[in-house]
Amino acid sequence: MNNINIGDKVTLIDDGHSDYCGYMDGDILTVIEINPLDDFKYVCGDGINHNCRFKESEIEKYN
């Protein structure tokens, strides 16, 4: 478990659908919303482009 919360910065890793979202691996995004019952439970965005939903395995907390 990454212990990721709303407002945290995360790095996009190993994302299978980043082309669809317009983001690439290594992009730093902000967690906007968390939907615990959804497989793609982390809604993230960069504040400029549209937000996208990611699985926990696709992001990690940015240090």
Number of C-alpha atoms within 10 A of each C-alpha: 6 10 8 17 15 13 12 15 21 23 18 22 17 13 17 12 14 16 10 9 15 11 20 17 15 13 13 20 23 21 23 19 16 17 11 9 7 11 11 16 15 25 18 25 22 16 10 6 10 11 20 20 21 23 14 16 13 19 24 17 17 13 7
